[in-house]
Amino acid sequence: MKENFDAAFQRLLQHEGTYSNHPQDKGGVTMYGVTQRVWGEWVGHTVDEKIMRGLTPDRVKPLYKRKYWDKVCGDDLPAGVDYCVFDAAVNSGPGRAIKWLQQSLGVTQDGALGPKTLAAAKAADSQLLVVGYNAVRLAFLQELPTWKVFGRGWGRRVAEVEQTAKTMTA
């Protein structure tokens, strides 16, 4: 839903945290969940660690809106479902997040969120869709080779996203 972006963004930041550069995280230098590569693409030039450390939530918010929320049609998804798909898009990419939605809805998994997927999402029971979506997401994460390193946090994140999303659907 259109009015959910700000709340979804604030919840997302709680999971993404601030600065990170874990040696086993392929993202490398990250601030508020934005990788150095993604930020460099966004601003159109190479950025260094100092620039990354200087990012603020207000500076990264437009990136999150355009590259993730808008890519998964967050404004058009039912409340709660929008947050699940947005959070997953940030964590695993918009295409994968959309395919998980399509899988959960039983529609063609093409990674494009078009009118058929949107209609199916709007027609679905949002509570059940949230639960099914997060089950698909968690199953994927558990198969990743880095699950042993990051799995506890990922599992907690998916559970918290599901709980919040279920509240949003009410």
Secondary structure by P-SEA (a helix, b strand, c coil): cccaaaaaaaaaaaaacccccccccccccccccccaaaaaaaacccccaaaaaacccccaaaaaacccccccccccccaaaaaaaaaaaaaccaaaaaaaaaaaacccccccccaaaaaaaaacaaaaaaaaaaaaaaaaaaacccccccaaaaaaaaaaaaaaaaaaac
